[in-house]
Amino acid sequence: MSSEDFVQFLAQKADRFLITAKLQIDEEFYDLATFSLQQSLELTLKSILLSSAGDYPRSHSLRDLLKLAFESSGGNCGEKAYFLLNQYSFQLNMLEDAYATSRYFQKSFDEDDVKKLYEITGVITDELRHACK
């Protein structure tokens, strides 16, 4: 599989996680939906980093991945990554926490919070994909 094909694979997988999150929200599986949102955004960021920098770190930290996108991408992509990192730092932190807590701990997630995270994940994904073409 070429690097370009793998970029597309990661982007498609990210889209599937976002679709899955919506289905999980509809079924009131908020813990799993939050995990799917984190995975969607992580794979989106990794596809962008692979496309722009040729590689990505083996990290689950959305904020670290956005920082790297800012540092390694020039122009509009880097500026957008920096803006989104600052704009949504709190929500990104929530999604990072969800990566572990939704898998290993008994934690409940609030419906309204998860729906907001769903919207924000879509916004971040759309804005980054548009800026980092």
N, C-alpha and C positions, 0 to 999 in steps of 0.2 A: 504494500500500500504506500503510495507516495505521500509526501508531507502534505500536499494540497488535499489529497483524499482524506487524510487523517483529520485535517482541519474541518472539513465538511462533516466527517463522522462525529467529531466532538460537538459541533454546532447542532447537528440533528439530534444527538443524544440529549443535549441541553433542552431542546424544544420538547422532546418527549417527557423529560422530567417536569417541565412547566405544565404540560397537558395533564400529566399524572397528578400534579399538585391540585389542579382545579377539580379533578374527579374526587380526590381525597377530601378536599374541602366540602364538596357537595355531600359526601358521605359522613362528614363530621369527624374524619380521621385527622385531626389538626396536628398531632405530633408527626405523623408520617408526611403530611403536606408540607410542614416546615422543613423537614429533612429533604424532601424533593425540591423545594425552592432553593435550598442551599446548594444541592447538587447541580441544579440547572444553572445557577449563576457561576459556580465554580467551573463547570465545563465551558460555559460561554467565555469566561476570562481566559481559560487555558487555550481555547481555540484561537482567540485573538492574539495571545502571546506567541503561540506557535507560528501563526501567520506573520506577525510583525518582527519577532525576535529569533525565530527558528527553534525555540525550545520553551519549556515552562518548568517551574520547580514542582517538586512532589510535595505540595503544600495544600492544605484545606482552608487556609486563612484567606478569606475574600479580601480583607483589607490589604494583606501583603501582596496578593495577586494584582489588586488595583494599583498599589504603589509601584509595583514592577512595570505594569502597563504604562504608568505615567513616566517612569524613568527610562524605559526602553523604546517608547513610541514617541515620535516627534509630532509636531503640528497639532491638528485638531484632535487626534486620538489621545495624545498625551494630556492635552488641556481638558478634554472631556473626562478622562479617568480621574484627574486631579479634582475637578469640580464634583463628580459623583462621590468620590471618596469623602470629601468634606461635607457634602450635602446629606449623605445617608450613612454617616459613620455609625450612629447608634443602631440603625436597622441592620447594617452589615454585621455589627457585633452580635445582635440577636440571632441572626442566621448562623454565624460561626458557632455560637453556643448550642444551637439546635443540632448541629452536626453530631455532637457527642450525646447531648442529653436526650434527644429523641430516640437514640439507639440503645443507650445503656442505663438510663435512669427513668424512674417513674415520675414523669413531669407532664402536667397538663398545659395546653396552650389555649389561649383565649381566641374565640372565633373572630372577633373584630381585629385583633392583632395579626392573626394569620392572613385574613383577607387584605389587610393593609400591606403586609409583607409580599403577598402575591402581586398586588398592584405595583409595588416598588420594584420587585424583581423584573416585571415586564418592562417598566420604564428604563431601568438600568440596562437591561439587555438591548432594547430597541435603540437607546441613545448611543451605546457603545458600538453596536453593529453599524449604525449609520456613520458615526464619526471615524471608525477604524476600517473602513472599506479598503 
